[in-house]
Amino acid sequence: MCQHQPPCPSADSADRESARLVAHHPEQGWSLLCNGVVLFEDTGELLPDGRIIAPHRPLGAGLMTAA
């Protein structure tokens, strides 16, 4: 699918999110990468084979917990 040199990481690669953008729709909260991965604003992903990667936002250092 990718025609870039060097080629973008595949959808199965650990670094799949570093593939180049094909379409970017911030008003809708998603972007399509060259490897077919759909990235969502909440950091979730939809892989080309239909698998879902749950959002993986890091927890903020300033979050307070109940004591």
Secondary structure, DSSP 8 states (H G I E B T S, - for coil): ----SS----TTSTTGGGS-EEEEETTTTEEEETTS-EEETTS-EE-TTS-EE-------TT-----
